[in-house]
Structure formats: C-alpha cells, structure tokens
Amino acid sequence: MLAVAAMLAVDLFLHRDNHVIGFREAAIWSGIWIAAGLLFGVVLWAWQGGDVAGTYYAGYLIEKALSIDNVFVFALIFTYFAVPPAFQHKVLFWGVIGALIFRLVFIFVGAELLETFFWTAYLFGAFLIYTGYKMAFRHGAQTPPDRNPVVRLVRKIIPTDADYHGDKFFTKANGKRVATLLFVVLIAVEATDLIFAIDSVAAILAITTSTFIVWTANAFAILGLRSLYFCLAGLLRRFVHLHYGLAVLLAFAGVKLILSETPIGKLPIPVTLGVIVVTIATSIVWSLRATRATTPLGDPAAPSGAPSSRS
C-alpha cells in the first residue's frame, strides 16, 4: 500500500504542470509501470515461491488486458466532452485513485463472499460468462457519457458550469461555488470504472481469493493505465478484434470459478497463464493483420468506432 502511494505521489509531482503527454513520455512511463509490476512478481517468487508468483502474474495479466478496454471508453469520454489534451492526465490520475479505492472494497467483499458462501462462485462465474457473451456479441452499443445515471445525478445535486476553467474541478460563478465540466468528465470516468471494477475483480477472484495477491495485481495493472491510454490513443482503431479476446478471458474466468467448486477443482496456474497469454496475443495479432491494409500504424484518429461494450 505504501509503495503504491509513493508511486502515485511521484507521478503527481512529475505531472503537476498539466503538459500534454506525448507518445515518447507515455511509452517511457508505461515501461516503468510494467517493469514495477513484473519486478513485484519476482519479489513474490523469492519471498513466497513460484506458485504465489504465478498466481500474481496471472491476475496481473488479465487485469492489464481488461484495462485496454478501459482505454477505449476513456477515449470515448474525452472525445465526447472535448477534453483539452493538457487536462486529460489530471482526470486519469484522480480516476485511478478512485479505481484503486473501488477495487479495494470489491476485493474484500468478493473474497469474503467466496470464502463464506460456496454458491457465490457459481453466481460470479455466471456473471463473468454473461459479461463475456455481451462483450463479444453486443460490441459497440454505447450510452452517451452525459446520460450515465451517476453523471446525471451529480449534475442534479451539484451546480455545474458548462465550460472548462483550466484544470479546476470547481470554480466560482456569480459568487457561488460550482463544479466545472472537467469535474463532470471525472465523474463519468469514475462511474464507468465502477462498472469495470466489478468484472475485473471477479475475473481475478476466479484465479485466487488471496486479497493480498488480488489487490497488488490490480494496483500494479491500474497504476499504468494513464500511460497506457496516451500510448494507445492513436492505435485504438487497429484493435478491432481485441474485444473477442477479452470476452474469451472473461468467459474463461467464469468457467474457472465455477469449476473451482466442483470435483475438478481449480485449474493449474500454468494452464491459466497459458490461456491468458495465447488469447491476448491471438486477438492483437488478428486485429493488426485485419487492419494492416486500411489503417496506417500510429494513425492518430479518434477511436470513435471501437469503444467497449462493458459499460
């Protein structure tokens, strides 16, 4: 927990000037966050052994893969609200703070339910299979961000200005304190991630109910989400088939969770890791080959046609 807080503090300090994040800077930070996540697995290997480290890596990989789906929706939200590039990092930073809090709550609640009531494994498993089906066959159906129930509720409760005021979440208008449009964007990001957190945490709980492993895998995967967004923002149109891979992973996690409460028991970690790696690699290669002739690599066009269906 202290390590996560320290890394967030460093990230906030280095990006306090709200400059536009370029690809090179985003790629460097993505490398740093990924290296930190992988290194933590090595520490676990030396401290707790290969089984624990393998479980952590399986959870980290599945959360990292699902976080790409978050990037699609963040791009949709930023495009819809026309968020200035210089302010996007601030929204994502505080969005990640909220994501970590949401996941921490869901992890402890979900793990306790699975440990106490065996039948919740069937419930969570069925939910993950349904979510995978929805992602695979209803991809592209979207609710406009400003019609999100949470966003609409906040706008009714908190007086909101319709414009941006620099990087401020709140400002004063006619002598009264009001929320800015940037705050509305933040709420949209948080509300969307709240939905993402449910299936993401459930998917990792299918691998292990160790709250320590689930939390650290989530935390290290989520920490690099901002850099991942700025790295992939210009490439999202290339990942046209990625949602099929993510759907397979969710369905696999659901089946794995259900099997854990049957005589078959939990699938071996090497099998889980193999399925995750092969599925992600296959969907990415399939996507890149399918778009090779139509979309130049690095096309900066907005990913308006490929948002997630998880929201």
N, C-alpha and C positions, 0 to 999 in steps of 0.2 A: 504493500500500500504506500509506504514512504517512497519507494523507488518510482512508482507511478506519479505520485505528487511532485517529486523532484523533476522528473522529465517534463511534466506539464508546465512547471514553473519556468524551466529553461526555454521551452518552446514559446511561452507567452512573452518572456523577456526579449527573445531574439526577433519576435514579430510584432513588437509594440508600436511600430511606426506605420502599420497598415499599408505597406507597399504591395504592389501587385506581385504575386508569386509566379515566377517563370518556370518553364519545364525543367531547366537545369537545377534550380534550387529545390524544386519539388522532388526530383529524382534523387538528389543527394540525401534529403531528409527521409525519403521512402527507404533508401538503403540503410540509413541509420536505424530507423524503427524496425525494419525487418531483421537487421543484424542483432538488435537488442532482444527481439522475440526469440530468435534462433539460439542466441547465447544463453538465454534463460533456460532453454531446454537442455543445453549442455550442463549447466549448473545442476539442474534436477537429476540428470543422468549420473553425475558424480556423487550427488547427495542421496538420492533415493533409489537409483538403479534404472535400468533400461525400460522396464515396464511402465514406470511412472512417467519417464521422459517421453516414451512412445505415445502414451495417453495424452500428454500435454500437446505434443506435436499434431496429433490427430484433431484435437479440439481447436488448436491454433489455425490449422489449415482450413478447416471447414468454416470457421468464423471469418477468416481472411477472404475466402471465396465468396461468402454471403455478403461481405462488406462491399464487394464490387457492385452488388445490386443496389446498395445504399447510394453509391456514386451516381447511378442512373437517375435516381429520384432527386438527389441534391441538385443535379444539373437541371432537371425539370423545374424545380422550385426557383432556382436562381434565374433561369431564363424567363419564367412566368412573371416574376416580380422585378425583372430587370435590375438585379442587384449589381452595383458597381464592383468590378473585379477587386479593387483595393479593400473592400469591406467583407469579401467572402470568407477570408481566413478567420476573421473575428467571429463570424456566425458559426463556422465549423468548429472553432476552438470551444466555444461555450456549448455548442451542440454535443461535442464529445464528452464534456463534463456531465451533461445530462444523461448521455448514453451510458456512461460508467455507473452512474447512480441507479438508473433504471435496471441495468443488468445485475447489479449487486443485490437489489431487492428480489428480482425474479429468480436469481440463482439460489438464494437461501430458501425462498418459499418453495420453488420447484424441487430442490433436493430433499427438503423435509417431507414434502408430499410423497415423493417416490420412495423414500425410506420408510414412511409410516403406512401408506396405503398402496399395496401392490397393484391394485387395479388402475391407479393413475398412469402406470406405464402404458396400458392399452389406450387410455384416453389421450395422452400426449402423442403416442405413436400414430393413432388415427388422425390427430390434428396435423402432424407433420406430413403424412401421406396425402391428406386433402390439400394442404398448402402446396405441396409439390405438384399435384394434379392441376391446381388452379394456376400456378406459375407456368406450367407447360402449355396448357390449352386455352388460357384466357389472357395471354400475354398482350399488353398494350392497352387494356382497359384502365382508364385513369379518372380520378376525381380531381378537378382543378384545385390547387392548393388552398385558394381562398374559400373553398366550400368545405374544407375539412372541419368537422364538428368542433374540434378543440379551438381552431383558429377563430371560427365564428363566435364561440362562447367568449373567448378572450376579448374580441372586439366589442362585444356587448357589455362586458364588465368594465373594461379599461378604456377610457377615452383615447382614441388613436388618431394620429395625424396621418394624412395620406401620402406624405413625402418623406424622403430621406433627409436627415440632418447630420451629415458627416457620418462618423461611425457610432453615433449615440443611439442607445436603445430608448432613452427618454429625453424629453426636452420640455420647454415651457412655451405655451401658446395662449395668448390673452390672459397671462398671469396664472394659468393653470398648468400643472404637470401632466403631460400626455405621453403616450408611447409613440415611437416613430414607426415607420414602415419596416425598418430594419428589425425591430422587435417582433413584428408580425411574422417576418421571414424566419426568425429564430424559433418562434412557436411552431411554425409549420414544419421546420426541420425536426424539432423535438417530438412533435406529435407523430410524425412519420416514423421516427426511430423507435418510438414506444411500441409500434406495431412490429417493426423489425426485431426488436429485442425478444419478443415472445417466441417466435420460431427459431431465432438464433440460439437462445439459451436452451430451448427444448432440444434442439439438434445436438448440442454438446452434452446435455444431460443424458442423451442416448449412449454416449461414449463412457461417461463416468459421472457419479454423483458426488465426487470429492469437490466440495465447494472451493477449496484452495486451487485445484487444477482448473476448474471451470472458470473461476474468476480471473486467474492470471492469463489463461489462454484468451479470454475475452478482452482483457485490458490491453495486452500487447498487440492484439489484432486491431482494436479500435484506436489505439494511440497513433497509428499510421494512416488513419482514414483521411485526414485532411490532405496530407502529402499525396496520397493515392488519388484523391479527387483531381488535384492540379496536374498530376502525371497523365491521367487517363481522359481528362476533359476533351482533348482533341481526337481521341481514338475510340470514343464510345460507339460511334456508328459502325465500327469494324466488328464489334462483339454481338452480331445479330443472332447467334445461336447459343450464347452463353447461358441464357435463361433455362435452356433444356438441361444443361449440365447441373445448374443449381437445383432444378426440380428433381433430378435424379438423386442428388445428395440429400435433399430434404426427405424424399421418399425412403431412401436407404436408411437414414437415421431413424425414421418412424418404424420401419421393419425391424431394425436392430433393437430398438427399445422394446417392441412387443416380444421379440424372441428372447429377450433377457429374462422374461417371466414365464418362459416355457422350459421343458426339459432340454431344449437345445442350448439355452443359456446365452451368455454374452459372446459375440464373435471375437476372435483374437484381434488384438491391436494391429498386427502386421496386415491382416486382411482389410481392416478399416482404413489404414493408411494407404494401402494399395488402391482401394476403390476411390478414395478421395483424389489422389494424385492423377490416376488414369482418367477419371471423369472430368476434372478441371482441364487437364491437358487436351483431351479429345475435343471438348466444347470450344476451347480457344483456337486450336488449330483448324477445326471445322469452320469457325467464324471467319478467321483470317483468309482461308482459302476461298470461301464463298464470296468475300468482298474484295478480293485482290484485284479484280478487273474493273470494279466500279467505284471504289473509294481509295484514293491515294493514302498511303501510310502517313499518319500525322495530320490528317485533314482536320482543321480547327472548327469545322462546322458544329453548330449546337446539336446535341443528340436528341432532337425533338421526336424522332420516330422510334426510340428504343428505350422507353422508361420501364421500370419494373412493374410487376403486377402484384407485388406483395402488399402494396398499400391500397 
